[in-house]
Amino acid sequence: MEDISPSEVFEPLSSKDLSILEEQMSQEALMMLKLRQYSKKSQDSELKNLCSKLAEKHKNHYNALFNYVVSHSGSD
């Protein structure tokens, strides 16, 4: 079976698309950091757990966006 590189499967992203994705990744990273801080500072265990779970979700969103950008980067 032949190996297929991502650049053969996906079109490279336009600069506008990259800019939008960069902004979204920035927002996801910011939310992750804020929620981690809220979790550390919270005295309430329920709130602490909620913030931790939400921080993890934003981390997953960031990673998904990052992987999307990498898969559409157009480089081998």
PyMOL commands that set and color helices and strands:
alter all, ss='L'
color gray80, all
select helices_A, chain A and resi 6-9+15-41+45-71
alter helices_A, ss='H'
color red, helices_A
deselect
rebuild
show_as cartoon
